[in-house]
Amino acid sequence: MKRITTYFTPVCLTLLMLASCQLDEQVYSSIYTANFYKTGADAQAAITAAYDPIADMYSGPAAVLVPDFSADQTYPRAAVSRNALTLFTYDVNYTAQRTAGRLFESPQQIWISCYDGIEKANWVIEKVPGASMDAARKKEIIGEAFFLRAFYHWMATKNFGEVIIKIKPSDVQANAYVPKSAIADVYKQIYQDLDSAVVKLPTHTASLVKGRASKEAALALYAKAALYNQDWATSLSKAQAVMTNAYLMLMPNVLDIYDVTKEDVARVENIFAFESESNASVSGSTSARSHQMVGLCGPPGSNGPAYGLTTFGSFFAYQSFFNSFDPTDKRRALLDTTYIDKTGKTVPQKSITPITKNGVLVKKYMDPFSTTGNTNNIPIFRMADVYLIAAEAEAHLNGPTTAAYDYADAVRHRAGLGDLTAGLSQQAFIDAVLQERSWEFFAEGDRWYDLTRTDKFMTVIPLAVSDYYPVRTPQPKNKYFPIPQDELNANTLLTQNDPWK
């Protein structure tokens, strides 16, 4: 074997995982990392870099488009090859997205971002304890790294099933190439990391620096990960722990969550979000990080200026989803079958061509003000999620109790609806909560995972069709996305998910 001395920066170390071919070199030194992580400034730069893969996932935005175009609420204009997700025609090479130059919108981007983030978090956890800096801030930074490592592992496993658990930085080849683990073991690691994060992170208050993880963000992730893991008792207890923070609440007006002028106020509900800024993203790099959701939503050619200065008409809701709302539900106002054009005239959405006449515009991400990018925050964990997690977990544990109804009704009342139907059976109540989640979190990258974790996707998806997509036929293997072939080529210890072999 050829022996060389190789030098790596913390940012490029992840390339050991992401390279397109197996390396033969042995790594004998990593001088740069030995001399980094010495000061508070070094530690802050390292944790900022560890947040950046969130921006990579949400700016594309693969973290929203991959699940939402797979589910039963929204669909894409097919002209840009996003239809591979909607029609379940993707393969292990993600050929359609690769051909269209849209890997950044594919499951492959999620894999890349997750392991980029895990690598960067690992270096923080390994090195920052030895930094010379303020002890309180050091503790917070390490807590943020544990939170991020748990978040990235959770994103990976809910998309790909059995994945790599990686808790050592890639300073030597043995730490760079790792086989995948059982899903149960992935969740065990997520729990361990969140236990470490919760005791180190600051409480979510008005003074919390936006974009940073808090104790409550870690607890909300814990509650949701446990829900996915069907660990109902843990899920309920962690959700209830979030609710003890008196600062956090449901915003009185659900529409205000998405009002770009009220983002600071909305942090009473948004526990953790992709912070999109016109000048700098706190959740990531020091350069501006925006996202595409404003450009995708709305009528094409900026015909509806309230949506944004530049929109393309590439993201629509199924008419059946729009029709599922109670007309009095305030959340339905975040969808529309008409828009107001530049002249002030109300125009029916069906006049847009060549898109189907049975499509509905998504209004959650309207930004009529920004000239430099899409500056709406994209929620990741918010209080409505915590309440509905608690309702579902309580119902699994104890049936549809008064407490379970109270959790669900809190979200319904905010939407202008009455109490959930009394006297529901356990399964009927859980199904009602899942439906409530569908109405509450559409276009936020959530619904697909509710359908896969409950194994409802095979029966629900074929019912969600449009003129554009009259037939949709998911297969059992679509519960998880295939591990990208590039990753299998790079890591010979990694094996493809069984249904995709």
Secondary structure, DSSP 8 states (H G I E B T S, - for coil): --B------TTGGGHHHH-SS----B----HHHHHSS-BHHHHHHHHHHHHHHHHHHHHS-HHHHHHHHHSSSEEE-GGGTTHHHHHT---TT-HHHHHTT-GGGSHHHHHHHHHHHHHHHHHHHHHGGG-BS-HHHHHHHHHHHHHHHHHHHHHHHHHHSSEE---S-SSSHHHH---EE-HHHHHHHHHHHHHHHHTTS----TTS-TT---HHHHHHHHHHHHHHTT-HHHHHHHHHHHHT-TT----SSGGGGG-GGGTTGGGGTEEEEE--BSS--SSS-SS-B--SHHHHSSSGGGSSTTTBSS----EEEEHHHHHHS-TT-GGGGGEESEEE-TTS-EEEGGGSSSS-SSEEEE-TT-BSS-SSS----EEEEEHHHHHHHHHHHHHHHHSS-HHHHHHHHHHHHHTT-----TT--HHHHHHHHHHHHHHHHTTSS-HHHHHHHTT-HHHHGGG---SS-S-----GGGGS----HHHHHH-TT----GGG-
